[in-house]
Amino acid sequence: MLPKEQLKCEFLLLKIYCCSISSYFALKPHYSTELSRALKKPIWLNKIRKKLIRKLYSQVMWFVRDMRLIFQNHKEIYKDTKFINLGSQLETTFETNFRKIFAIQTISRNSC
């Protein structure tokens, strides 16, 4: 990953940490054994932070994949509970800031 991309990923992660609900996603989740088997790859914010610090992401897409995996795992575990909204809120914050920080423009479906 280029140094500029690394900084953008670090800034994006910092913006996520600034959200009050991020503390719920910061530490390793403690799911029951039965629930944790359903997850392909458990991941949490502090683990992503350590990977960023150690420069273990060779491309931005691997960082984004891990971030999105947090939300996918959350949806899988809490699909039928009130806690699903926490993940959805943080996911929206992540996606919005990701587009802004990396200057990704959304294209209207009506434009040709």
PyMOL CGO cylinders between C-alpha atoms (Angstrom):
from pymol import cmd
from pymol.cgo import CYLINDER

trace = [
    CYLINDER, 0.00, 0.00, 0.00, 1.30, 3.45, -0.82, 0.3, 1, 1, 1, 1, 1, 1,
    CYLINDER, 1.30, 3.45, -0.82, 2.06, 5.73, 2.16, 0.3, 1, 1, 1, 1, 1, 1,
    CYLINDER, 2.06, 5.73, 2.16, -0.78, 8.08, 1.16, 0.3, 1, 1, 1, 1, 1, 1,
    CYLINDER, -0.78, 8.08, 1.16, -3.22, 5.16, 1.09, 0.3, 1, 1, 1, 1, 1, 1,
    CYLINDER, -3.22, 5.16, 1.09, -1.92, 3.95, 4.46, 0.3, 1, 1, 1, 1, 1, 1,
    CYLINDER, -1.92, 3.95, 4.46, -2.61, 7.37, 5.98, 0.3, 1, 1, 1, 1, 1, 1,
    CYLINDER, -2.61, 7.37, 5.98, -6.11, 7.44, 4.50, 0.3, 1, 1, 1, 1, 1, 1,
    CYLINDER, -6.11, 7.44, 4.50, -6.86, 4.00, 5.96, 0.3, 1, 1, 1, 1, 1, 1,
    CYLINDER, -6.86, 4.00, 5.96, -5.51, 5.09, 9.35, 0.3, 1, 1, 1, 1, 1, 1,
    CYLINDER, -5.51, 5.09, 9.35, -7.61, 8.27, 9.21, 0.3, 1, 1, 1, 1, 1, 1,
    CYLINDER, -7.61, 8.27, 9.21, -10.70, 6.29, 8.25, 0.3, 1, 1, 1, 1, 1, 1,
    CYLINDER, -10.70, 6.29, 8.25, -10.16, 3.89, 11.14, 0.3, 1, 1, 1, 1, 1, 1,
    CYLINDER, -10.16, 3.89, 11.14, -9.69, 6.85, 13.50, 0.3, 1, 1, 1, 1, 1, 1,
    CYLINDER, -9.69, 6.85, 13.50, -13.00, 8.30, 12.34, 0.3, 1, 1, 1, 1, 1, 1,
    CYLINDER, -13.00, 8.30, 12.34, -14.65, 4.96, 13.13, 0.3, 1, 1, 1, 1, 1, 1,
    CYLINDER, -14.65, 4.96, 13.13, -13.05, 4.87, 16.59, 0.3, 1, 1, 1, 1, 1, 1,
    CYLINDER, -13.05, 4.87, 16.59, -14.50, 8.35, 17.23, 0.3, 1, 1, 1, 1, 1, 1,
    CYLINDER, -14.50, 8.35, 17.23, -18.04, 6.95, 16.98, 0.3, 1, 1, 1, 1, 1, 1,
    CYLINDER, -18.04, 6.95, 16.98, -19.52, 6.23, 20.39, 0.3, 1, 1, 1, 1, 1, 1,
    CYLINDER, -19.52, 6.23, 20.39, -20.70, 2.77, 19.35, 0.3, 1, 1, 1, 1, 1, 1,
    CYLINDER, -20.70, 2.77, 19.35, -17.28, 1.70, 18.05, 0.3, 1, 1, 1, 1, 1, 1,
    CYLINDER, -17.28, 1.70, 18.05, -16.26, 0.45, 21.49, 0.3, 1, 1, 1, 1, 1, 1,
    CYLINDER, -16.26, 0.45, 21.49, -18.64, -2.46, 20.95, 0.3, 1, 1, 1, 1, 1, 1,
    CYLINDER, -18.64, -2.46, 20.95, -16.56, -3.51, 17.91, 0.3, 1, 1, 1, 1, 1, 1,
    CYLINDER, -16.56, -3.51, 17.91, -13.08, -2.71, 19.22, 0.3, 1, 1, 1, 1, 1, 1,
    CYLINDER, -13.08, -2.71, 19.22, -12.30, -5.83, 21.22, 0.3, 1, 1, 1, 1, 1, 1,
    CYLINDER, -12.30, -5.83, 21.22, -12.32, -9.48, 20.27, 0.3, 1, 1, 1, 1, 1, 1,
    CYLINDER, -12.32, -9.48, 20.27, -15.96, -10.61, 20.33, 0.3, 1, 1, 1, 1, 1, 1,
    CYLINDER, -15.96, -10.61, 20.33, -16.91, -13.23, 22.88, 0.3, 1, 1, 1, 1, 1, 1,
    CYLINDER, -16.91, -13.23, 22.88, -19.48, -15.32, 21.08, 0.3, 1, 1, 1, 1, 1, 1,
    CYLINDER, -19.48, -15.32, 21.08, -20.63, -18.69, 22.23, 0.3, 1, 1, 1, 1, 1, 1,
    CYLINDER, -20.63, -18.69, 22.23, -18.80, -21.59, 20.62, 0.3, 1, 1, 1, 1, 1, 1,
    CYLINDER, -18.80, -21.59, 20.62, -21.85, -22.39, 18.54, 0.3, 1, 1, 1, 1, 1, 1,
    CYLINDER, -21.85, -22.39, 18.54, -22.10, -18.86, 17.17, 0.3, 1, 1, 1, 1, 1, 1,
    CYLINDER, -22.10, -18.86, 17.17, -18.39, -18.48, 16.53, 0.3, 1, 1, 1, 1, 1, 1,
    CYLINDER, -18.39, -18.48, 16.53, -18.41, -21.58, 14.31, 0.3, 1, 1, 1, 1, 1, 1,
    CYLINDER, -18.41, -21.58, 14.31, -20.77, -19.73, 11.99, 0.3, 1, 1, 1, 1, 1, 1,
    CYLINDER, -20.77, -19.73, 11.99, -18.13, -17.06, 11.35, 0.3, 1, 1, 1, 1, 1, 1,
    CYLINDER, -18.13, -17.06, 11.35, -15.56, -17.63, 8.65, 0.3, 1, 1, 1, 1, 1, 1,
    CYLINDER, -15.56, -17.63, 8.65, -13.10, -15.15, 10.09, 0.3, 1, 1, 1, 1, 1, 1,
    CYLINDER, -13.10, -15.15, 10.09, -13.63, -13.27, 13.35, 0.3, 1, 1, 1, 1, 1, 1,
    CYLINDER, -13.63, -13.27, 13.35, -12.25, -9.72, 13.15, 0.3, 1, 1, 1, 1, 1, 1,
    CYLINDER, -12.25, -9.72, 13.15, -12.50, -6.58, 15.30, 0.3, 1, 1, 1, 1, 1, 1,
    CYLINDER, -12.50, -6.58, 15.30, -11.28, -2.98, 15.17, 0.3, 1, 1, 1, 1, 1, 1,
    CYLINDER, -11.28, -2.98, 15.17, -8.23, -3.40, 17.41, 0.3, 1, 1, 1, 1, 1, 1,
    CYLINDER, -8.23, -3.40, 17.41, -7.03, -6.30, 15.26, 0.3, 1, 1, 1, 1, 1, 1,
    CYLINDER, -7.03, -6.30, 15.26, -7.39, -4.17, 12.14, 0.3, 1, 1, 1, 1, 1, 1,
    CYLINDER, -7.39, -4.17, 12.14, -5.53, -1.33, 13.87, 0.3, 1, 1, 1, 1, 1, 1,
    CYLINDER, -5.53, -1.33, 13.87, -2.63, -3.66, 14.70, 0.3, 1, 1, 1, 1, 1, 1,
    CYLINDER, -2.63, -3.66, 14.70, -2.52, -4.90, 11.12, 0.3, 1, 1, 1, 1, 1, 1,
    CYLINDER, -2.52, -4.90, 11.12, -2.40, -1.29, 9.88, 0.3, 1, 1, 1, 1, 1, 1,
    CYLINDER, -2.40, -1.29, 9.88, 0.36, -0.36, 12.33, 0.3, 1, 1, 1, 1, 1, 1,
    CYLINDER, 0.36, -0.36, 12.33, 2.41, -3.38, 11.22, 0.3, 1, 1, 1, 1, 1, 1,
    CYLINDER, 2.41, -3.38, 11.22, 1.70, -2.48, 7.58, 0.3, 1, 1, 1, 1, 1, 1,
    CYLINDER, 1.70, -2.48, 7.58, 0.25, -5.92, 6.89, 0.3, 1, 1, 1, 1, 1, 1,
    CYLINDER, 0.25, -5.92, 6.89, -2.24, -4.62, 4.33, 0.3, 1, 1, 1, 1, 1, 1,
    CYLINDER, -2.24, -4.62, 4.33, -0.63, -4.62, 0.90, 0.3, 1, 1, 1, 1, 1, 1,
    CYLINDER, -0.63, -4.62, 0.90, -3.67, -3.00, -0.71, 0.3, 1, 1, 1, 1, 1, 1,
    CYLINDER, -3.67, -3.00, -0.71, -6.53, -0.77, 0.43, 0.3, 1, 1, 1, 1, 1, 1,
    CYLINDER, -6.53, -0.77, 0.43, -9.02, -3.41, -0.66, 0.3, 1, 1, 1, 1, 1, 1,
    CYLINDER, -9.02, -3.41, -0.66, -7.74, -5.83, 2.04, 0.3, 1, 1, 1, 1, 1, 1,
    CYLINDER, -7.74, -5.83, 2.04, -8.26, -3.20, 4.72, 0.3, 1, 1, 1, 1, 1, 1,
    CYLINDER, -8.26, -3.20, 4.72, -11.77, -2.47, 3.40, 0.3, 1, 1, 1, 1, 1, 1,
    CYLINDER, -11.77, -2.47, 3.40, -12.53, -6.19, 3.21, 0.3, 1, 1, 1, 1, 1, 1,
    CYLINDER, -12.53, -6.19, 3.21, -11.63, -6.64, 6.90, 0.3, 1, 1, 1, 1, 1, 1,
    CYLINDER, -11.63, -6.64, 6.90, -13.71, -3.62, 7.91, 0.3, 1, 1, 1, 1, 1, 1,
    CYLINDER, -13.71, -3.62, 7.91, -16.72, -4.91, 5.99, 0.3, 1, 1, 1, 1, 1, 1,
    CYLINDER, -16.72, -4.91, 5.99, -16.20, -8.36, 7.48, 0.3, 1, 1, 1, 1, 1, 1,
    CYLINDER, -16.20, -8.36, 7.48, -16.81, -6.88, 10.95, 0.3, 1, 1, 1, 1, 1, 1,
    CYLINDER, -16.81, -6.88, 10.95, -20.26, -5.78, 9.80, 0.3, 1, 1, 1, 1, 1, 1,
    CYLINDER, -20.26, -5.78, 9.80, -21.00, -9.02, 7.96, 0.3, 1, 1, 1, 1, 1, 1,
    CYLINDER, -21.00, -9.02, 7.96, -20.08, -11.05, 11.06, 0.3, 1, 1, 1, 1, 1, 1,
    CYLINDER, -20.08, -11.05, 11.06, -22.22, -8.78, 13.21, 0.3, 1, 1, 1, 1, 1, 1,
    CYLINDER, -22.22, -8.78, 13.21, -25.21, -9.27, 10.91, 0.3, 1, 1, 1, 1, 1, 1,
    CYLINDER, -25.21, -9.27, 10.91, -24.71, -13.03, 10.97, 0.3, 1, 1, 1, 1, 1, 1,
    CYLINDER, -24.71, -13.03, 10.97, -24.53, -13.27, 14.75, 0.3, 1, 1, 1, 1, 1, 1,
    CYLINDER, -24.53, -13.27, 14.75, -27.18, -10.69, 15.66, 0.3, 1, 1, 1, 1, 1, 1,
    CYLINDER, -27.18, -10.69, 15.66, -29.60, -11.02, 12.74, 0.3, 1, 1, 1, 1, 1, 1,
    CYLINDER, -29.60, -11.02, 12.74, -32.65, -11.43, 14.97, 0.3, 1, 1, 1, 1, 1, 1,
    CYLINDER, -32.65, -11.43, 14.97, -31.84, -9.04, 17.81, 0.3, 1, 1, 1, 1, 1, 1,
    CYLINDER, -31.84, -9.04, 17.81, -31.91, -5.35, 18.58, 0.3, 1, 1, 1, 1, 1, 1,
    CYLINDER, -31.91, -5.35, 18.58, -28.09, -5.26, 18.42, 0.3, 1, 1, 1, 1, 1, 1,
    CYLINDER, -28.09, -5.26, 18.42, -28.13, -5.49, 14.62, 0.3, 1, 1, 1, 1, 1, 1,
    CYLINDER, -28.13, -5.49, 14.62, -28.73, -1.71, 14.46, 0.3, 1, 1, 1, 1, 1, 1,
    CYLINDER, -28.73, -1.71, 14.46, -25.36, -1.02, 16.09, 0.3, 1, 1, 1, 1, 1, 1,
    CYLINDER, -25.36, -1.02, 16.09, -23.57, -2.72, 13.24, 0.3, 1, 1, 1, 1, 1, 1,
    CYLINDER, -23.57, -2.72, 13.24, -25.72, -1.05, 10.62, 0.3, 1, 1, 1, 1, 1, 1,
    CYLINDER, -25.72, -1.05, 10.62, -25.04, 2.40, 12.08, 0.3, 1, 1, 1, 1, 1, 1,
    CYLINDER, -25.04, 2.40, 12.08, -21.28, 1.89, 12.17, 0.3, 1, 1, 1, 1, 1, 1,
    CYLINDER, -21.28, 1.89, 12.17, -21.30, 0.33, 8.72, 0.3, 1, 1, 1, 1, 1, 1,
    CYLINDER, -21.30, 0.33, 8.72, -23.07, 3.39, 7.29, 0.3, 1, 1, 1, 1, 1, 1,
    CYLINDER, -23.07, 3.39, 7.29, -20.52, 5.65, 8.98, 0.3, 1, 1, 1, 1, 1, 1,
    CYLINDER, -20.52, 5.65, 8.98, -17.68, 3.58, 7.56, 0.3, 1, 1, 1, 1, 1, 1,
    CYLINDER, -17.68, 3.58, 7.56, -19.04, 3.51, 4.00, 0.3, 1, 1, 1, 1, 1, 1,
    CYLINDER, -19.04, 3.51, 4.00, -19.81, 7.24, 4.00, 0.3, 1, 1, 1, 1, 1, 1,
    CYLINDER, -19.81, 7.24, 4.00, -16.36, 8.17, 5.29, 0.3, 1, 1, 1, 1, 1, 1,
    CYLINDER, -16.36, 8.17, 5.29, -14.65, 5.66, 3.00, 0.3, 1, 1, 1, 1, 1, 1,
    CYLINDER, -14.65, 5.66, 3.00, -16.21, 7.33, -0.05, 0.3, 1, 1, 1, 1, 1, 1,
    CYLINDER, -16.21, 7.33, -0.05, -15.28, 10.81, 1.21, 0.3, 1, 1, 1, 1, 1, 1,
    CYLINDER, -15.28, 10.81, 1.21, -11.70, 10.02, 2.22, 0.3, 1, 1, 1, 1, 1, 1,
    CYLINDER, -11.70, 10.02, 2.22, -10.92, 8.12, -0.96, 0.3, 1, 1, 1, 1, 1, 1,
    CYLINDER, -10.92, 8.12, -0.96, -12.92, 10.58, -3.11, 0.3, 1, 1, 1, 1, 1, 1,
    CYLINDER, -12.92, 10.58, -3.11, -15.22, 7.89, -4.49, 0.3, 1, 1, 1, 1, 1, 1,
    CYLINDER, -15.22, 7.89, -4.49, -18.23, 9.37, -6.21, 0.3, 1, 1, 1, 1, 1, 1,
    CYLINDER, -18.23, 9.37, -6.21, -21.46, 7.48, -6.46, 0.3, 1, 1, 1, 1, 1, 1,
    CYLINDER, -21.46, 7.48, -6.46, -23.08, 7.45, -9.87, 0.3, 1, 1, 1, 1, 1, 1,
    CYLINDER, -23.08, 7.45, -9.87, -26.76, 8.09, -10.19, 0.3, 1, 1, 1, 1, 1, 1,
    CYLINDER, -26.76, 8.09, -10.19, -28.69, 5.28, -11.87, 0.3, 1, 1, 1, 1, 1, 1,
    CYLINDER, -28.69, 5.28, -11.87, -30.46, 7.89, -14.01, 0.3, 1, 1, 1, 1, 1, 1,
    CYLINDER, -30.46, 7.89, -14.01, -27.28, 9.30, -15.53, 0.3, 1, 1, 1, 1, 1, 1,
    CYLINDER, -27.28, 9.30, -15.53, -26.03, 7.93, -18.84, 0.3, 1, 1, 1, 1, 1, 1,
]
cmd.load_cgo(trace, "trace")
